[in-house]
Amino acid sequence: MRGLWLLGDKTGQFDRFSHWSDIQLPQGTSWLDVDGNFVQLEAGYQGRVYAVTSENMLYYRFGICALHPTGSTWKQVEGLQ
């Protein structure tokens, strides 16, 4: 699964609702507002998306799949110092 994520200035994160015909040429018609208030985003292996708050708390986006490319909620990664 491929997608684009954008960290907003102060209002949140956005996911590009799109399909990719080529890794270099993402296509789509709109950006979707995704809840959260983060200072850093990382999209990685197998479509996983991680985010860090200004308090250095780590979250991951839960529920990302082909039917729900933006996932359903953010879940905190526990036990990191």
Secondary structure as UniProt FT lines:
FT   STRAND          5..7
FT   STRAND          13..20
FT   TURN            23..24
FT   STRAND          26..34
FT   STRAND          40..43
FT   HELIX           45..47
FT   STRAND          49..52
FT   TURN            54..55
FT   STRAND          58..62
FT   TURN            69..70
FT   STRAND          73..76
//
